Amino acid sequence: MDRENSGSHGENGVPRGIRQNGMLLSCGSWMQTTEVNPPGTAFHPSKSEWERLLTRVVESTPFRRSSRLREFLIYVGNEVILNGAEDLHEQQIGTAVFGRAPLYDTSQDNIVRVNAMELRKRIDLYFANEGQNEPLVFEIPRGSYVPVFRPRRLSFLDQTLEKAPFVEETVALLSQETPPPAGAPSWLTPRIFRNPFQLSLLIIIVCLTAWLIADMRHNQQTQMSLHKWQSGPALRAFWGNFFGQRLAPEIVLADTSFGIAQDVLHKQLSLGEYLDYSYRSTQSPEPLSNDARQQQQKDLAVIFNRNSGSIGDFRVARRITELETGEYGTRLSFAREYAGHRVRWSNTIFVGSSRTNPWVELFEDRMAYHFKQSQDSTSSVVTVDKPTGNEQAQYTVSSDPDRRTAYCVIVFLPNPTNTGNTLILAGTDSQATEAGGDFLTSEEDLERLQVLLHQNNFPYFQILLRISNSNGTPLGSEIVSYRIVKK
């Protein structure tokens, strides 16, 4: 909520309830507010201010699952801040962001207007929650696609009184007391006015109380920012299996070069071939001419010499890392550099399926969900072992651009020696893996899983998430199958 005109200040910017003479003024002067631009005042941030703010907004929870809304916001913001645009038209946005033809009929295709409504909601949601302390805010007014910026700064006293209203009430009561008329009997004079030392002491106590409350609140916020996994009961119940144990969990990122090599070879490679590096000399089973085979080996050499990763995997790793930034945070490893013996004794998080993260193969015999590749080497089907109830034997991936469906497998198991825990996050594509990361770092989604499992303390489990997407706008994730795993 913006506080520029909140009414908590009297004339000349002096906080309400504080006198403008004597010690009360000297005590309040260091907490005085600063005037800011009112909502209607035109204001444009600098390029660096915009880029920093944009990064925080598009990486926030309301935007994590919507690449199209992120692109929408980035486009309109950059057009205004970087290119100096004063007006943006629906057709222009439809062409640049949603891939429509340059002269498409906006009366028949409302994709920009529909997404603009959702974009406005998510911007408001960000500034009301994760961005509530942002010094710079913006909105996209209805009827326009141009972001409007304005500063938002809360004074120290505003923040303190918002959290401690009794301080404001105490100061206000003091300010309302006035000495009786001259010549009145001394017994009519309040005791506090008879002793200036007591009055000064009381005012110092009030100011110190305000400062201490604000400092305590600041320390709580600092601790919460270091240990975000403790911010909600469901997050604490699940991520307590990995954090807070004086042993930093290790995140092992997928080696997408290994997956690309299998695409080139039209052959599935194993963890054994990955460990002894024999995959580097593997040849395609298809009949090829000598020239074609030599060229294939050259291409593979280029692929194997690169450490490639997926942007979706990196985002998942970052979100998990942000849950604990204290002394025992996460360690990050690349699948090609990972020492496999550590999985026996550590808490480990594997990102990616066995096709790109071959270490997952160690757990596949315990997994109920498996990816089946199509002829073009993409994961087109997820199969389910021994389906029960309304479960299907397999779930098919849909690549329809208007309504896309993908899947993510989440597996939570003990490590091989039962001395720690293992988590596997594997999607049918990069966005599906990212959606799985969003699910596990969301208090609301984890609460939903607790209800499904009928347990507050998470048992070992496996779930299959279906992720739906319409016209670039995510419709959320749905648990279509789950298993409780006995230790």
Disulfide bonds with the S-S distance in Angstrom:
Cys27-Cys207 1.58
